[in-house]
Amino acid sequence: MSPEFVRYTPEIETIDPNIDVLLEQIINFWEKKGRESPRTEGTGRAVRGAHAKSFGLVKAEVEILADVPEAYAQGFYAEPGRHGALMRFSSTSGHLGTDAQLGPGLGLAVKIFDVAGEKLVEDEPTSNTFDLVLKNNPIFISNTAKHYLFIEDIANNIHAYLARGRAGFHQLLADVLTGRGALKQPDWAWEEMFALVRTATQTSLRNPLLTTYWTMGAMRHGDYVAKIRIAPAADNAAHAIHPDLDLAAAADVFHPTLVDELKASAFAFDLQVQLCTDLTAMPVNVLTVEWPEKLSPFVTVGRVRLPLQDISGPENFEKGDALAFNQWRVTAVHRPLGEIMNVRRIYSASAKVRRTLNHQSLAEPSSVESVLP
C-alpha cells in the first residue's frame, strides 16, 4: 500500500513571533564575522562565514528524468530536461586551515541554470538560477533562531574549546546545552547538544565524490513537503582513484582528490526526493531529527553528471569564491520551510559583505560557461 503524503499548508511551519529581532541579531553576527575575516583568517580577503574553504568548483549537468511518480514530479522536478550547473565542494567549517583541522564535514552547493520562474531571494529574483545547498549530514545542530544565534557563535570558537582537550570538550557541550548559562533548565538545548555530538563523531570521512549530501531542512515540494538528497551513483566507487582518504597525509587532501578524480573519470550523482508522510516522525520544524527512510524512501528524480575536467589552479578557487548560493534562490513551489530555513535566508546579506570587500560582482552568472568556459 502506498504511503499517504502530507499536503503542504502554511500552517505546518512554526516561526518565533520575535523572528525579525532575532534575524537582525543573526545578520549582525554574520556581517561582523565577514568584515573581520580578512584579519582573523589571515588572508587579507573576506571569506565565507560558513563553508569557508573551497575544495573545487565543478562543471555539471542536471537532468530531470521523465516518468517520475506524480507526487515526486512537482514544480522544477516535473519538467524533464537537461540543465547546466555549477557545483562547489567545500568544508562546512567557517574557518580556513588544513583539512585535518577542519575535519570531515563537507558542503555541496549546486547552482542550476535555465530554471524559469521568480525566485524567493531579494537580489535578482528574476535570474534563471536555482540553488541547492547541502551538507554530508542529514541533520542540523539548531532548531530555532534563538538557539542558532548562540550555537553558531560557540561553533565559531570550537577550536579554542577543543584545544583544551577533554575539559574543553565538556565545556563545549555544557555551553551548548545551557546557552552559556543563559537558558533556564526547561529550555536547555538537549536536542541541539545531541545533534552536535552526532555530527562531530559520526560524520564519515569520504572522498567528496563518494559522499551523500542532504538539505537537512524541509521545503515545499509543490503539493507536498520534502527533503532533497544528492547521492553518489552506484558505479562511482568502481572507478574512484582515492576510495580512502587520510587527512593527516597533507595540509590539503580533498582538493587534490577532486583534481585527480575528475581528470581521470566522469562521475554522477542521483538527485533524490523524500516526501513527508508523518509530521510527528518527520517534523518540519525540528532539524535535529532525521526523517526515517522506512517511513518514506528517497526517490530518484534526476541525475547529476560531472564530466572530465581540470579544476586545478588558483583561478578555480577565485571563481568559486565569487559565487553566492542561497537556499531561497528557488521558486515558490519549493519554498524552504521552518524557522531555521527562514534564518538561512539571511546568508545573502553576509555574501554581499564578503563580495563587496573582495571587489567581486554581486550579479548572478548567466550560464556555466560565463564562469567556467
C-alpha positions in Angstrom: 0.0 0.0 0.0 1.5 3.4 -1.0 2.0 5.9 1.8 -0.2 9.0 2.2 2.0 12.1 1.8 1.5 15.2 3.9 -0.1 18.0 1.9 1.6 21.4 2.1 -0.2 24.1 4.0 1.4 27.3 5.5 0.3 26.1 9.0 2.8 23.2 9.1 5.7 25.5 10.0 6.1 27.4 13.2 8.0 30.7 13.4 9.1 32.6 16.5 7.0 35.8 16.8 10.2 37.7 17.5 11.9 36.3 14.4 12.6 39.8 12.9 14.6 40.8 16.0 16.5 37.5 16.1 17.2 37.8 12.4 18.7 41.3 12.8 21.0 39.9 15.5 22.0 37.0 13.3 22.7 39.2 10.3 24.9 41.4 12.6 26.8 38.3 13.7 27.5 37.1 10.2 28.3 40.6 8.8 30.7 41.3 11.6 32.4 37.9 11.1 32.7 38.7 7.4 34.2 42.1 7.9 36.7 40.7 10.4 37.6 37.7 8.3 40.4 39.2 6.3 42.3 39.7 9.6 41.1 36.7 11.6 41.6 34.2 8.7 44.9 35.8 7.8 44.4 36.0 4.0 43.7 39.7 3.6 40.4 38.7 1.9 36.9 38.3 3.2 35.9 34.6 3.4 32.5 32.9 3.8 31.2 32.7 7.4 30.4 29.1 6.7 31.8 26.7 4.1 34.9 29.0 4.1 37.4 26.6 2.4 36.6 25.5 -1.1 37.7 22.2 -2.5 36.8 23.0 -6.0 34.2 24.5 -8.4 33.0 21.9 -10.9 31.0 21.9 -14.1 28.0 19.6 -14.1 24.7 18.8 -15.9 21.5 18.2 -14.1 18.9 16.0 -15.9 15.4 15.9 -14.6 14.0 12.4 -15.5 10.8 11.5 -17.3 8.4 9.0 -15.8 8.9 10.2 -12.2 6.0 9.3 -10.0 3.5 12.2 -9.9 3.9 13.0 -6.3 7.6 13.5 -6.8 7.4 15.3 -10.1 6.5 18.7 -8.7 7.5 22.1 -9.8 11.0 22.2 -11.2 11.1 18.4 -11.0 8.0 18.0 -13.1 9.7 19.1 -16.3 12.1 16.5 -17.9 15.2 18.1 -19.4 18.8 19.0 -19.0 20.3 22.0 -17.3 23.9 23.3 -17.0 25.1 23.5 -13.4 28.0 24.5 -11.2 28.9 22.6 -8.0 31.0 23.9 -5.2 32.6 21.3 -2.9 33.7 22.8 0.4 34.4 22.3 4.1 31.4 23.0 6.3 33.7 25.0 8.7 33.6 28.7 8.9 37.4 28.9 9.1 40.4 28.2 6.9 43.1 25.7 7.8 44.4 22.3 7.0 41.8 19.7 6.1 42.7 17.7 9.2 41.9 20.8 11.4 38.6 21.4 9.7 37.5 17.8 9.8 35.2 15.6 7.7 32.3 18.0 7.4 31.6 18.6 3.7 29.3 21.0 1.9 27.9 20.8 -1.6 26.3 23.9 -3.2 24.6 23.5 -6.6 23.7 26.3 -9.0 21.3 25.1 -11.7 20.8 27.3 -14.8 17.8 27.9 -17.1 15.2 27.4 -14.4 12.2 29.7 -15.2 10.1 31.5 -12.6 10.6 34.2 -10.0 12.9 33.2 -7.1 12.3 34.0 -3.4 15.6 35.9 -2.9 15.6 39.7 -2.7 18.6 40.1 -5.0 17.9 39.2 -8.7 14.6 37.4 -8.2 14.2 37.1 -12.0 17.5 35.3 -12.5 17.5 32.0 -14.3 19.4 30.2 -11.5 18.1 27.7 -8.9 20.2 26.8 -5.9 20.6 23.7 -3.7 22.7 23.9 -0.5 23.6 20.6 1.2 25.9 19.0 3.7 27.1 15.5 4.3 24.8 15.0 7.3 21.0 14.6 7.3 20.6 16.7 10.4 21.4 20.3 11.6 22.5 21.4 15.0 19.9 24.0 15.7 16.1 24.0 15.7 15.3 27.7 16.5 16.7 31.1 15.7 17.3 31.7 19.4 19.4 28.5 19.6 21.1 29.2 16.3 22.4 32.5 17.4 24.4 31.2 20.4 25.3 27.9 18.9 26.8 29.4 15.8 28.9 31.7 18.0 30.1 28.7 20.0 30.8 26.7 16.8 32.8 29.7 15.5 35.2 29.2 18.5 35.2 25.4 18.5 38.9 25.1 18.0 39.6 27.0 21.2 37.4 24.6 23.1 39.0 21.5 21.6 42.5 22.8 22.2 41.8 22.3 25.9 41.2 18.6 25.4 38.6 16.7 27.3 37.9 19.6 29.7 37.3 21.9 26.7 35.0 19.4 25.0 33.0 19.1 28.2 32.7 22.9 28.4 31.6 23.0 24.8 28.8 20.6 25.5 27.8 22.4 28.6 27.8 25.8 26.8 25.6 24.4 24.0 23.2 22.7 26.4 22.7 25.8 28.7 23.3 28.6 26.2 26.4 29.5 28.1 24.2 29.6 31.2 21.6 31.9 29.8 18.9 29.3 29.3 16.6 28.2 32.1 16.6 24.4 32.7 13.3 23.7 30.9 14.8 25.4 27.8 18.1 23.6 27.8 19.2 22.6 24.3 19.2 18.8 24.7 18.4 18.1 21.0 21.0 20.5 19.8 23.7 19.1 22.1 23.0 15.5 21.0 23.0 16.6 17.3 26.3 18.3 17.8 27.8 15.1 19.3 26.3 13.0 16.5 27.7 15.3 13.7 31.1 15.6 15.4 31.5 11.8 16.0 29.5 10.1 13.3 30.2 12.1 10.1 32.0 9.7 7.8 35.3 10.7 6.2 34.8 10.1 2.5 36.0 11.1 -0.9 33.7 14.0 -1.8 32.6 12.1 -5.0 31.6 9.1 -2.9 29.7 11.2 -0.3 25.9 11.7 0.1 24.6 15.3 0.8 21.3 16.4 2.3 19.4 19.7 2.5 18.8 18.9 6.2 15.8 21.3 6.3 12.5 20.7 4.6 10.9 22.6 1.8 7.7 22.7 0.0 7.5 20.3 -2.9 4.6 21.5 -4.9 1.5 19.9 -3.2 3.7 18.2 -0.7 6.7 18.6 1.7 10.1 17.2 1.1 13.8 17.0 1.8 16.4 16.7 -1.0 19.4 14.4 -1.2 22.2 14.1 -3.7 23.8 10.6 -3.5 26.7 9.2 -5.4 25.8 6.9 -8.3 26.4 3.2 -7.6 29.4 2.9 -10.0 31.3 5.9 -8.7 33.2 3.7 -6.3 34.3 1.4 -9.1 36.5 4.0 -10.8 37.5 6.2 -7.8 41.3 6.5 -7.5 41.1 7.5 -3.9 38.4 5.4 -2.2 40.1 6.0 1.2 41.4 9.4 2.5 43.9 10.3 5.2 43.6 13.9 6.2 46.8 13.7 8.1 48.7 12.9 4.9 48.9 16.6 3.8 47.6 20.0 4.5 45.2 19.7 1.6 43.6 16.4 0.8 40.1 17.0 -0.5 41.0 19.4 -3.4 43.8 17.2 -4.8 41.5 14.2 -4.6 38.8 16.0 -6.7 41.5 17.2 -9.2 42.8 13.6 -9.6 39.4 12.0 -9.9 37.9 14.5 -12.4 40.9 14.4 -14.6 40.6 10.6 -14.8 36.9 9.9 -14.9 33.4 11.3 -15.2 31.2 10.9 -12.1 27.5 11.0 -11.4 25.1 11.5 -8.6 21.4 10.7 -8.1 19.1 13.7 -7.3 16.5 12.4 -4.9 13.4 13.5 -3.1 12.0 12.2 0.2 8.3 13.1 0.9 6.9 13.6 4.3 4.3 11.1 5.5 4.1 11.9 9.2 4.7 15.4 10.7 5.4 13.8 14.1 8.1 11.3 13.0 9.2 13.6 10.1 9.0 17.1 11.6 9.4 20.3 9.5 10.4 22.5 12.4 12.9 20.2 14.2 16.1 19.8 12.1 17.9 17.7 14.7 15.7 14.7 13.8 16.5 12.6 10.7 13.5 11.6 8.7 13.2 7.8 8.7 13.6 6.2 5.3 11.5 3.3 6.4 8.5 5.7 6.5 9.4 7.3 3.2 12.3 6.3 1.0 14.3 8.7 -1.2 13.1 8.5 -4.8 15.4 9.5 -7.7 14.0 12.3 -9.8 17.2 13.4 -11.6 20.8 12.7 -12.5 23.8 15.0 -11.9 26.7 14.3 -14.2 30.2 15.6 -13.7 32.2 15.4 -17.0 36.0 15.0 -17.2 37.6 18.4 -16.4 40.6 20.1 -14.8 39.8 22.1 -11.7 43.4 22.7 -10.7 44.8 26.2 -10.4 44.0 29.2 -8.1 41.6 30.6 -10.7 39.2 27.8 -9.8 39.0 28.9 -6.2 38.7 32.6 -7.2 35.7 31.8 -9.5 34.0 29.7 -6.8 34.7 32.4 -4.2 32.9 35.0 -6.4 29.7 33.0 -6.4 26.9 33.1 -3.8 24.5 30.2 -3.0 21.2 30.5 -1.1 18.5 28.0 -0.2 16.0 30.7 -1.0 17.1 31.0 -4.7 14.2 28.7 -5.6 10.6 29.2 -6.9 7.7 29.5 -4.5 6.6 25.9 -5.0 10.0 24.9 -3.4 9.9 27.3 -0.6 12.1 26.4 2.4 10.1 25.6 5.5 10.6 26.0 9.2 12.3 28.6 11.4 15.9 27.6 10.7 15.3 27.6 6.9 13.9 31.1 7.4 17.1 32.0 9.3 19.2 30.8 6.3 17.5 33.4 4.1 19.9 36.0 5.6 23.0 34.4 4.1 22.7 36.7 1.2 23.4 39.7 3.5 26.7 38.2 4.6 27.5 37.2 1.0 27.1 40.9 -0.1 29.6 42.0 2.6 32.1 39.4 1.5 31.8 40.1 -2.2 31.9 43.8 -1.7 35.1 43.7 0.4 36.6 41.4 -2.3 35.5 43.8 -5.1 33.5 40.9 -6.7 30.4 41.3 -8.8 27.1 40.8 -6.9 25.3 39.7 -10.1 24.2 36.1 -10.7 26.0 34.3 -13.6 24.0 33.8 -16.7 25.4 30.4 -17.6 28.0 27.7 -16.7 30.3 29.0 -19.5 30.3 32.5 -18.1 32.0 31.2 -15.0 33.9 28.1 -16.3 34.5 28.4 -20.0 
